[in-house]
Structure formats: C-alpha cells, structure tokens
Amino acid sequence: MSDLAALLPLLMPVIGGLGVLLVVAIERGRAVRLSAGLALVMLAFSAVVTWVPLSRGDSRALFDGALLIDTQALAFQMVFLLVAALTVMMSIRHLEAIGAPRGEYFALILFAVSGMTMMAGSENLLTIFLGLEILSVCLYVLAGFDRDREIPVEGALKYFLLGAFATGFVLYGIALLYGVTGRIDLRGIASHLQSAAGGPPDPLIVVGAALLLIGLAFKIAAVPFHFWAPDVYQGSMAPVAGFMAAGTKAAAFAALLRILGVGLSSPGVQEEWSSVLEVLAIMTMIFGNLVALAQQNIKRMLAYSSIANAGYLLVAVVAGARTGQATSIALFYLTAYTLMTVGAFAVAALVGRAAEDGEGYQLAAFAGLSKRRPALAAAMAVFMLSLTGIPPTAGFMGKFYIFKGAVDADLYGLAAVGLLASVIGAFYYLRVIVQMYLREPGGNAAPAPLSAPEWVAVASAAAGTLWIGLFPSQLLSLAQRLL
C-alpha cells in the first residue's frame, strides 16, 4: 500500500484520462464540458497528492530503482500540472469554436502529463524512454486533433516522422550505453564510469551519450534539431502549441538533468557534454531570436521564441554543472516560462481562433487590440514584456538568475551571448505591444467574449508572471529548499 501511495502522483493523471474516456463513451452530446470538468478535478487531486509528499521531502524508489518519486520529480510534476490546467481551461471554448468538440482531447492531455511525470522521475533509461514515448504519442495526436483542416494534419505528420527519427537516436544511444556498461540504470552507468576514471572516456560511451542528447535536443527544439517546431506550432491549435512549448520542454529538461546529473556525472564525460551543450546553447539562442524577427505569424514567432528559450535553459544546465544549481534555476525559469508562454498562446487563441488557417494569427490581427479588448491586450503586454526580460516580470528574474549562474561559473562568454540574444529578442516581442497600443484597429473583429475558464486561465497566468517578477526570492528559495 505504501508503494501505491507513492505512485499516486503518476497514477492520478492516468485514472483521470481513463475517466474522461468513459465520459466520452457515455455522454457524447456533452462530452467536452464534462470531460474538461473531470480533467480539472483530477488535476486538482493530482496537485494535492503531489504537494503533500513534496512538502514533507519524501523520497521513494520503486521498481528496483527504475522510478524515483523524490522532491525533484514532484517539483517538476507541479509544473506539468500547471501547464495542463491552463491548457484545459483554454481549450473548452476553443474546441467548440473550431468545430472539434471531442472530449478525448482532455484524456490525451492527462496521459501526456503521466508521460512527463515518468520522464522526470526515472533513473533508468528504459523508463525514461517509455515516458518519452507516452508523451510523444499523445502530442502527435494532439498536433493533428483538428483533423478537418489540412495544415494541422500536415504538421502532425511532420512531427510524427521527425519524432520517430529522433526516437531512433535515443534507442541507439541507450543500446550503446548498455553495451559498454552492462547497465541500464543511471546510477549503474555512473558507477561504471567512475571505475574507469583516470583514462580517456570510452569512445562508445561518448557516442552513446551524444545520440541520447540528440534525441532530447529534438524534444526541447534546440538548434540544429529545431526544424519541426515552427510548422508543428503553426499547424496545431494554439492551446496545444502552448502545451507543447511549455510541457514538453519541462519534461525533456527534467530527464536531461537526471541523465547528466546522475548517469553522466563522471568528470571526463561531463567535460565532453558540457562543451557540446555550450555550443548548442549559443546556436539556439542566436538562431531562435534572429529568425523570429522575420515572422509575421504569431504562432511561428512564439515557436522561434520557444527555441531561443531552450538556449537559455541550456545555459542554466551548463552553468549548473559547475555550481550545482542547475535544477533549482531550471525549475524557476520553467515555472516562469510556463506562465508567460501558455498565457501568450492563450491570447493568440482568443484573437485568432475565428480563422485558424487564415489571417487571425497574423501580427496585424493584434492592431488596436487595446481598444477592442483592453484587458486582453494588457495581459498580452505582460507576457511579451516577460518574454523580453523587462522588470518587474518573471522573465526578467528568470534570465537574471540564469546569466548570474553563468557568471558564477566563469562562463562569461556564454552570459554575454545570452544577453545579446535577449536584446535581439526584444524587437519582435515589443512589436506585438506596438501593434496592440499604437496601431489603429483594422478590419479585424473583436475577439469573442471570453468564457469564465478562459478568463481564469489568462488572468492567472498574467498574475503569476507579475508575482514571480515582484517576489522572485519566494519561488527560488522554495525550489532550493525542496531540491
């Protein structure tokens, strides 16, 4: 029974997903609202059963250590639940508006959360892979959920094909690591590497680690493994794009921190992957921000913004490998990133859902939004300022802690590149604010009245973004204490 209680944070989203499928089978006429309500209830229960052991600092190893329910896994689980709750609230009216009122959508969200949780709590390469595939399969379906339109189906097909290709890299990397070390658990791999310390690292270990990193780099959309993100984000429904941008990134970084911090923590191997990630971070920050400058579609712009933010998080990982603060800083930034990114996609959904494949998601659609929907424009301004990194917002404090960590680790060049990339990014983020406040409304109709769940989602994301920016030490000290 104690093992079952420890598994509740992982099981609750699964039970919720099965319950949603049962509601869909019984109440097809009211499946969307009932399914969404059940999903929100189960996410709330999941938050409770996650917070209780997290606040007590409980840790339990299950299945011979393959799954570790500890404070790190539970802290990331809270981020996953936040992403899912905001996405569910934004999706109820959106599904009805685009003519896709199918309740199984919410089951896919819950099953994806269970895959994220497995990735965050795994100290075994096999369970990390299982969590990754559970998440990926759900995202492939969600990306093409609006199956009556051509662009979503095309994006989902691209995502599936490229995702399968990335899976091959992960499996091959796991096979090489197992072949050399004879172990598939991260602590066993670390023990093997420690016993071989003193000499040059085995080339097969380096190749296996590189292949594994390539697969995870695909999931976080790091350059040059980013090419799927813009098309998939543009084709997906805006709430789904926000879910992918925040949730997938959080899960992939949770797994990456486990693999690098536990399995590949040997000094010789650590130097190898730190150098590789430093190059990836530089390319990702510069490329993501530069290409975003040319985007006129808000979803494509936010896709390249997501790519650039993956670069900032890679800086936190590289610097944290030297200072030991990678997990707490990454968790802080991912929480801030979740609020501002999901919030931005939520406003984009409200402005553009009347023409999912047309002009609704062009930047011109935001012209004069402050006069048509002043509250909505104010929320979007908060999200854009936060993504820019302007105080007093969560994005500013997140970038401050990341670049401070880089300086503390003597990575001055990496910090300088990050600051320069942030300056470049300011142009396209502030461009949205200019459209909303300094341009006259065109022929675009005002967004439809917001439902109560949509108001709660947007207001909560905006309030959270400001709260973290004004009182950052509370969240950071909490993360450091829990971790």
Secondary structure as the mmCIF struct_conf table of DSSP 4:
data_model
#
loop_
_struct_conf.conf_type_id
_struct_conf.id
_struct_conf.beg_label_comp_id
_struct_conf.beg_label_asym_id
_struct_conf.beg_label_seq_id
_struct_conf.end_label_comp_id
_struct_conf.end_label_asym_id
_struct_conf.end_label_seq_id
HELX_RH_AL_P HELX_RH_AL_P1 SER A 2 ALA A 6
TURN_TY1_P TURN_TY1_P1 LEU A 7 LEU A 7
HELX_RH_AL_P HELX_RH_AL_P2 LEU A 8 ILE A 26
HELX_RH_3T_P HELX_RH_3T_P1 ARG A 28 ARG A 30
HELX_RH_AL_P HELX_RH_AL_P3 ALA A 31 ARG A 56
TURN_TY1_P TURN_TY1_P2 GLY A 57 GLY A 57
STRN STRN1 ARG A 60 LEU A 62
TURN_TY1_P TURN_TY1_P3 PHE A 63 ALA A 66
STRN STRN2 LEU A 67 ILE A 69
BEND BEND1 ASP A 70 ASP A 70
HELX_RH_AL_P HELX_RH_AL_P4 THR A 71 ALA A 97
TURN_TY1_P TURN_TY1_P4 ILE A 98 GLY A 99
TURN_TY1_P TURN_TY1_P5 GLY A 103 GLY A 103
HELX_RH_AL_P HELX_RH_AL_P5 GLU A 104 ALA A 120
TURN_TY1_P TURN_TY1_P6 GLY A 121 GLY A 121
STRN STRN3 SER A 122 SER A 122
STRN STRN4 ASN A 124 ASN A 124
HELX_RH_AL_P HELX_RH_AL_P6 LEU A 125 ALA A 143
TURN_TY1_P TURN_TY1_P7 GLY A 144 GLY A 144
BEND BEND2 ASP A 146 ASP A 146
TURN_TY1_P TURN_TY1_P8 ARG A 147 ASP A 148
BEND BEND3 ARG A 149 ARG A 149
HELX_RH_AL_P HELX_RH_AL_P7 GLU A 150 THR A 181
BEND BEND4 GLY A 182 GLY A 182
STRN STRN5 ASP A 185 ASP A 185
HELX_RH_AL_P HELX_RH_AL_P8 LEU A 186 SER A 195
TURN_TY1_P TURN_TY1_P9 ALA A 196 GLY A 198
BEND BEND5 GLY A 199 GLY A 199
HELX_LH_PP_P HELX_LH_PP_P1 PRO A 200 ASP A 202
HELX_RH_AL_P HELX_RH_AL_P9 PRO A 203 ILE A 220
TURN_TY1_P TURN_TY1_P10 ALA A 221 ALA A 221
TURN_TY1_P TURN_TY1_P11 VAL A 223 PRO A 224
BEND BEND6 PHE A 225 PHE A 225
TURN_TY1_P TURN_TY1_P12 PHE A 227 TRP A 228
HELX_RH_AL_P HELX_RH_AL_P10 ALA A 229 GLY A 235
BEND BEND7 SER A 236 SER A 236
HELX_RH_AL_P HELX_RH_AL_P11 ALA A 238 PHE A 243
HELX_RH_PI_P HELX_RH_PI_P1 MET A 244 THR A 248
HELX_RH_AL_P HELX_RH_AL_P12 LYS A 249 ARG A 258
HELX_RH_PI_P HELX_RH_PI_P2 ILE A 259 GLY A 263
TURN_TY1_P TURN_TY1_P13 LEU A 264 LEU A 264
BEND BEND8 SER A 266 SER A 266
HELX_RH_AL_P HELX_RH_AL_P13 PRO A 267 ALA A 292
TURN_TY1_P TURN_TY1_P14 LEU A 293 ALA A 294
STRN STRN6 ASN A 297 ASN A 297
HELX_RH_AL_P HELX_RH_AL_P14 ILE A 298 THR A 323
BEND BEND9 GLY A 324 GLY A 324
HELX_RH_AL_P HELX_RH_AL_P15 ALA A 326 GLY A 352
HELX_RH_3T_P HELX_RH_3T_P2 ARG A 353 ALA A 355
TURN_TY1_P TURN_TY1_P15 GLU A 356 GLY A 358
HELX_RH_3T_P HELX_RH_3T_P3 GLU A 359 TYR A 361
STRN STRN7 GLN A 362 GLN A 362
HELX_RH_3T_P HELX_RH_3T_P4 LEU A 363 PHE A 366
TURN_TY1_P TURN_TY1_P16 ALA A 367 GLY A 368
HELX_RH_AL_P HELX_RH_AL_P16 LEU A 369 ARG A 372
HELX_RH_AL_P HELX_RH_AL_P17 PRO A 374 THR A 388
TURN_TY1_P TURN_TY1_P17 GLY A 389 GLY A 389
BEND BEND10 PRO A 391 THR A 393
HELX_RH_AL_P HELX_RH_AL_P18 ALA A 394 ASP A 408
TURN_TY1_P TURN_TY1_P18 ALA A 409 ASP A 410
HELX_RH_AL_P HELX_RH_AL_P19 TYR A 412 LEU A 438
BEND BEND11 ARG A 439 ARG A 439
BEND BEND12 GLY A 443 GLY A 443
HELX_LH_PP_P HELX_LH_PP_P2 ASN A 444 SER A 451
HELX_RH_AL_P HELX_RH_AL_P20 ALA A 452 LEU A 470
BEND BEND13 PHE A 471 PHE A 471
HELX_RH_AL_P HELX_RH_AL_P21 PRO A 472 LEU A 482
#
